Amino acid sequence: MALSEVNDARPMVQRGFRAWMKSGGVFSMDPERPWRSYLKRSLIFTHHKKTSRLMYRHLGRDAALIRVKGRQWAESVVGKSCGRSLENIKAGDILSNVYDQVICGTEPRFDHIRACIPRADDEIEWVSYQRLLMPVTIKGGEPALICLSVTTPDVSIPTPVQNA
């Protein structure tokens, strides 16, 4: 993926992509590394060692998904499977099945998305966002995925209309 693909992205997404390029895809909590400032807005996924399903490793306090689903939800899912896997594609996973492809690859992926997300109060909210998925290597050489999402009203994807 070239920087030109994120030229029209929100500034936070552009900066996240540049940090990924600068790091060579190696993630570190070291304050001198370029990732530190993006942690509060990012989700980090790794594969669960027993099930091979993706699990939530880190949910930044300012991540777009947490603003929709709530802090209590975020605290309850760290270390748990997020239900995303290539074998288990269902309505909520269709947009997410690329997570497995990116974590196993070497290239990031940038998308403009409008998704229906259940909130903490079980109501549904349509959310438009830009998503940058970046494959990284974390401590011990373990593959991981950083998802940096920024909500945006300017995604030109129409909200689907349900038939009566």
C-alpha positions as CSV (number, residue, x, y, z in Angstrom):
1,M,0.0,0.0,0.0
2,A,1.4,3.4,-0.9
3,L,1.0,6.7,1.0
4,S,-1.0,8.0,-2.0
5,E,-3.9,5.6,-1.0
6,V,-4.3,7.5,2.3
7,N,-3.8,11.0,0.9
8,D,-7.5,11.7,1.3
9,A,-7.7,10.1,4.7
10,R,-8.2,12.0,8.0
11,P,-4.9,13.4,9.3
12,M,-4.8,10.8,12.2
13,V,-5.0,8.0,9.7
14,Q,-2.2,9.5,7.5
15,R,0.0,10.0,10.6
16,G,-0.7,6.4,11.7
17,F,0.4,5.1,8.3
18,R,3.6,7.1,8.4
19,A,4.4,5.8,11.9
20,W,3.8,2.2,10.6
21,M,6.2,2.9,7.6
22,K,8.8,4.4,9.9
23,S,8.7,1.5,12.4
24,G,9.0,-1.1,9.7
25,G,6.0,-2.9,11.1
26,V,7.6,-3.5,14.5
27,F,5.4,-2.4,17.4
28,S,6.9,-1.3,20.7
29,M,5.6,0.4,23.9
30,D,8.9,2.3,24.1
31,P,8.1,6.0,24.3
32,E,10.7,6.8,21.7
33,R,8.9,4.7,19.1
34,P,6.3,6.3,16.8
35,W,3.4,4.2,18.0
36,R,2.9,5.5,21.5
37,S,0.7,8.5,20.5
38,Y,-1.7,6.2,18.5
39,L,-2.4,3.7,21.3
40,K,-5.3,5.6,22.8
41,R,-7.1,5.6,19.5
42,S,-6.3,2.0,18.4
43,L,-7.4,-1.5,18.8
44,I,-4.7,-4.2,18.9
45,F,-5.6,-7.8,18.0
46,T,-3.5,-11.0,18.2
47,H,-4.4,-14.7,17.6
48,H,-5.5,-16.6,20.6
49,K,-3.0,-19.4,21.2
50,K,-5.5,-22.2,21.7
51,T,-8.3,-21.3,19.2
52,S,-6.3,-19.3,16.6
53,R,-9.2,-16.8,16.6
54,L,-8.5,-13.1,16.8
55,M,-8.7,-11.7,20.3
56,Y,-8.7,-8.2,21.7
57,R,-5.2,-7.4,23.1
58,H,-5.6,-3.7,23.6
59,L,-8.5,-1.2,23.3
60,G,-7.4,2.4,23.5
61,R,-9.6,4.6,25.6
62,D,-10.3,7.0,22.7
63,A,-10.9,4.3,20.1
64,A,-13.9,4.9,17.9
65,L,-15.5,1.6,18.8
66,I,-15.4,2.3,22.5
67,R,-17.2,5.6,21.9
68,V,-20.1,3.6,20.4
69,K,-20.0,0.5,22.7
70,G,-18.8,2.0,25.9
71,R,-15.9,1.6,28.4
72,Q,-17.5,-1.2,30.4
73,W,-17.8,-3.3,27.2
74,A,-14.1,-2.6,26.4
75,E,-13.0,-3.7,29.8
76,S,-14.9,-6.9,29.5
77,V,-13.5,-8.0,26.2
78,V,-9.7,-7.5,26.6
79,G,-8.1,-11.0,26.2
80,K,-11.2,-12.5,24.7
81,S,-12.0,-13.7,21.2
82,C,-13.6,-11.1,19.1
83,G,-15.4,-13.7,17.0
84,R,-13.5,-12.8,13.8
85,S,-12.2,-15.6,11.8
86,L,-12.2,-16.7,8.2
87,E,-14.2,-19.9,9.3
88,N,-16.9,-17.9,11.0
89,I,-18.1,-15.3,8.5
90,K,-21.5,-13.9,9.5
91,A,-23.3,-10.6,9.2
92,G,-21.0,-8.8,11.7
93,D,-17.9,-10.4,10.4
94,I,-18.2,-9.6,6.7
95,L,-16.3,-6.3,7.1
96,S,-13.9,-7.9,9.5
97,N,-12.7,-11.0,7.7
98,V,-9.9,-8.9,6.2
99,Y,-8.4,-8.7,9.8
100,D,-7.0,-12.3,9.4
101,Q,-5.7,-11.5,5.9
102,V,-3.8,-8.4,7.1
103,I,-2.4,-9.9,10.3
104,C,-0.9,-12.8,8.3
105,G,0.4,-10.4,5.6
106,T,2.9,-7.6,5.3
107,E,0.8,-4.8,3.9
108,P,-1.6,-2.4,5.6
109,R,-5.2,-1.9,4.4
110,F,-7.2,1.3,4.3
111,D,-11.0,1.4,4.0
112,H,-13.9,3.8,4.1
113,I,-16.7,2.0,5.9
114,R,-20.3,2.6,7.1
115,A,-21.3,-0.1,9.5
116,C,-24.2,-0.9,11.8
117,I,-22.8,-1.3,15.3
118,P,-24.8,-2.4,18.3
119,R,-24.3,0.1,21.2
120,A,-24.0,-0.7,24.9
121,D,-27.7,-0.1,25.3
122,D,-28.5,-2.6,22.5
123,E,-29.6,0.1,20.1
124,I,-28.1,0.1,16.6
125,E,-26.0,3.0,15.4
126,W,-24.8,3.5,11.8
127,V,-21.2,4.7,12.0
128,S,-19.1,6.0,9.2
129,Y,-15.4,5.7,9.6
130,Q,-12.0,5.4,8.0
131,R,-10.0,2.3,9.1
132,L,-6.3,1.6,8.7
133,L,-5.3,-2.0,9.5
134,M,-1.6,-2.5,10.0
135,P,0.2,-5.8,10.5
136,V,2.9,-5.5,13.1
137,T,5.2,-7.7,15.1
138,I,5.1,-7.3,18.9
139,K,7.2,-8.5,21.8
140,G,8.6,-12.0,21.2
141,G,8.0,-11.8,17.4
142,E,4.2,-12.4,17.7
143,P,2.2,-11.1,14.8
144,A,-0.5,-8.6,15.7
145,L,-2.8,-6.2,14.0
146,I,-3.3,-2.5,14.9
147,C,-6.7,-1.0,13.8
148,L,-6.7,2.8,13.8
149,S,-10.2,4.0,13.1
150,V,-11.5,7.6,12.8
151,T,-15.2,8.4,12.6
152,T,-16.0,10.7,9.8
153,P,-19.2,12.2,8.4
154,D,-17.7,12.4,4.9
155,V,-17.7,8.7,3.9
156,S,-19.6,8.5,0.7
157,I,-21.2,5.1,1.3
158,P,-25.0,5.3,1.6
159,T,-26.8,3.8,4.6
160,P,-28.6,0.7,3.4
161,V,-32.4,0.8,3.2
162,Q,-34.2,-2.2,4.6
163,N,-37.1,-3.6,2.6
164,A,-40.4,-3.7,4.4
